[in-house]
Amino acid sequence: MTSTLTANPAAAKPHLDAAARHESEGRRDEAVEAYRAALEEDRACSTLFALARLVDRMGDDDEAIALYEEVCYRPTPPVNALINLATLYEDLGESARAERCLRLVLDKYPTHPHARMYLKDICAVQTLSYDAQAEQQAARRNAILDTPITDFELSSRARNCLKRVEIRTLGDLLRVTEAELMAFKNFGDASINEIKAMLTSRGLRLGQALEGGYEESYRQEYLGQLRQSVAQEVLDEPVTGLALTIRARKAVQVLEVRTLGELACRTEAELMGIKNFGTTSLDEIKVQLLTRGLSLRTIE
């Protein structure tokens, strides 16, 4: 994340001095406010790390993660920032992200004892938790597929045609082919084209769910395509740096994505399947991605 403020270390120094004094006296809340005031003047890496470490100790994991991510996005981040962020990721069950942080440490310091020990533990946990993670992914996928057809904008004719053949959810629609729809009585070209257009606008198509395991494979394929045209540092940028409203930010949290690359690999349908998520929030996220040369995944 890059600050839009002009760095003013001289203006930040009195706040930093106050923060150090408050922290030494055990007045953590006052120290936090002083660090935040210093960051208003100069988002120096050392200040970000000091505040991240303090709020981490105070148990504010969300702010600590956001600050550590900003620190680690800078060139040559402090080793302790990477290790602390890995620890927080691991506590959240985000073992892949924790592993990435630790490998960055070991790339520079191959014999670092703490990084080696933590990485060994994480790899062991990953093996044990694979089945549980797969089950969670299936549950999230099923929640999207259970979205009622009535939630989508279709004409009365198309809606009634689907109702007559007992297609009531998005999952039902993705499990039927165009040929099968054409075989149903009263299903004409106009209704089918309308349904196909609705699905295409959300990165979906008829019969897609019959392919099995399509979501993750298409995400990885799309991410590979993005790497050919978008800088890796952009794809690795934390989603916490996006200027989003609270509702849109919560939707991103539900998807459990932390980088712009991971967010771009999701489709409109996945976002629209989130409870209380509307087109306003969708447009918000699309605009933020567009400013960074990205877009949500669609399936041709």
N, C-alpha and C positions, 0 to 999 in steps of 0.2 A: 504494500500500500504506500503510495507516495502522498505526502502532505501537500495541500494547496497553499499552506502558509509559508511565508518567508522566514527562514531560520534566523533566530535572534538569540544566540547563546548568552549574550550579556543580560538580556531581559529575563532569561530563564534562570540565571544563577541564583538570585535571591530566593526563588521558590525552591530550588534544589537544596540550598543551605538550610532552609526551614524544614524541608522534608527530612533531611538527614538528622536534624536536631530532634524533630518530633519522633522519628523512628528510634533514635537512641534512648529517648525517654519513655518509650513504650506507648506513645500516643499514635496508634496506627491509623485511625480515621483521619486525624489531622495530617499525617504524613501522606496519605492517599490523595487528599485534596491538594496538598502542595505539589505533589508530583503531577497531578492533572493540570494544575495551573502552569507548571513548567512546560508541559507538552503543548499548551496553547501557544507558547512562544517559540518552541524548538522541539520537534519530534526526533530528538537524538536517539540513537540506538541504545545508548547506555541508560537514558531516562526511561525508555520503554521497558527495558529489561528490569530496571529497579522496581518500577510499578508492577510489572507482571509478577515478579517474585514476591512482592509484598501481598498483593491480592490473592496470589496462590496460597500463601501461608494462612490467609484469613478465610480461605475456603470458597472464594468466589471463582469457581472453575470457569464459568462462561467468559468473564472479563479476562481472566488469566490466559485462557486459550487464544482469545482474540489478540491480545497484546503479544504473546509469544509468537503467534503466526506472523504478525507484522514484523517482529524482530528477525525471525528466521527467513523472511522473504528478502531481507537485505543481503547484500554481498558479504561473505565471510561472517555469518552469524556466530555469536558466542556458543561454545560447546555446551555450556550449562543450560542455555536457552533451548537448544535442541533436545537435550536429555530431559529437561523438565516438561517440555511439550510432549515428548514421547510418553512420559509417565502419565500425563493427563489423558492423552489419547487412549492409552491402555486401560485406564480406569473406566473410560466410556465404552470399552469394547472395540475401539477402532484400532485393531492390532496392525492392519496394513499401513496405516499412517504412522503409527508408532515405529514400526520397522523401518520406514523410509527415513525418519529423523535419525534413528540410530545408525543406519548405514551411511548417512552423510557424515556423522562423527567419525565412523571407522574408516571412511575413505581418506580422511585427513590424518587420523590417529589410529592406525590399525590395531594397536595394543591397548587402547583405552580400556581399563578394567571394568568400569561401570557399564559402559556401552556394550561391551562383549557379554557381560553377565545378563543385562536386561534383554539383549537380542536373543540370547539362548532361551530365556524364559518365555519370551513372546512367541518364538517359533514352536515351542512345546505346546503353548496354549492354543495357537492357531490350529494345530493338528487335532486337538480335542474338541474345539468349538466349530469345526467346519459344518457338521450336520445341523447344529443349532442355527448358524447363520443362514444356511440354505433354507431352513424352515421359516425363518423370519422373512427372507426375500419372497418366498412363496406366498406368505400371508399378505405382504404388501401388494404383490401382483394380483392376488385374488380380490383385494379390496377395490382395485382399479377396475377389474373386469366385472365387478358387481354393480357398477354405476348404472342406474336405470336409463333406458332409452329416452324416457320422458325428460331427462335433464338436458337433452340436446335439441337444437333447433331443427325441426323437421316439419314438413307440411302435414296437415291432417290426413291426407291420402297415404303418404308414406308411413306415418305413424300407425294408422289403422291396418295397413297391409302387414306390418311387422307384428302387430298385436294378434292378428288372425292366425299367424303361423307360430305364435307363442315365442317370439323373439322379444324378450323383455329387458335384457341387460346388454351392456357393451360386450361382455364376454360371449353372450349368445350370438351376437352379430359377427364377432371375429371368428366364430367356429362354423360359419356357414359360407359356402362359396357363391360366387356370382351365378354359376350354372344352377345351383340348387335353388337360389331365389327365383330365377327365371322359370323354374319348373312349377312354382306355386301359382295357383290361380289368382288372377287380378294383379299380379306383379308385373308392371310394365317397365319399359325403358326409362320413362321419366322418373319413376320412384327409385329405381335402382341407381340411376345417375345421381340423384339427389343424395342418396345414402352414401354412395362412393365419394362424392364431393365432401360430405361432412366428415367422413373418416380420413380422407386425404389431408384435410385441413388440420388434422390432429396427428399426422404422421402414422396413420394406420391404414389397413386395407382389409377387404373381405377375405375370410379364410386364413388370416394371419396366425391365429392361435392354434391352428392345426399343425403348424410347423414345429412346435415344441422348443422351449428354451430360447425363443427368438429375442426377448428383450435384452439380455445380457450380451449375447453375441453381436447384436446390432450396435449396442453401446460401444463395445470394444472396437468394432470395425469403424464406427464414426470417429472415435477418439484417435484411431490411427490415421484417418484422413485429415483430422484437424492438425495433427503434428506436422503434416507436410506443408501447411500454409500459415500456421499460427505458432508464435514463439512459445517454447515450453514454459518460460517464466509467466506468460499470460495464462496458460492453462493451469498452472500451479498456484495462481493468485487466489487467496482465500475469499470465499463468498462474503465474509464479514466486511469486506471493503466495498461492497455494493451499496449504493444509496437507495434503500428500499423502505417502504412503510412497514409497520409492525406486522400486518396481515401477510404481506408477501414474504417477509423474513421468516415468519413462522412456517409458511409453506415449504421454504427451503430446508428448514430444520426437520420437518416431517419426512422429506425425501432423504435425509441423512447424507447430504452432499456437503463438502467443505471447500471444494475448489471450483473455479470457473469451468474447467474442463469437464468435471463430473456433472455440473449443472447443465452444460450444453449438450451432454449425451442423453438428457431426458427429453421426452416428447411433451407436446401440449396436453395430450390425453392424460399423462401421469400427473401433471399439475392440476388439470381440471377435475381429476378424480379425487382431489383432496377436499375434505369437508370445509365449507364456507369460503372456498377459493373461487374467485370470479374472474371475468375478463379484464377488469381494471388491473388486478394484481398480475395477471398474465402479461398484459401489455407493458407493465412496469418492468418485469423481469426481461422481456424481449428487448426493450429499449436499452437497459443496462448492458446486456450481452452485446447488442449491436455496436455500442460505443467502443467495445473492445475487439470488434471484428469477429464476433461469434453469433451463433443463433441456435435455437433449440433443434434437436435432431428430428428429421423427417425421414420417412421411408418411401423410397421411390416405388 
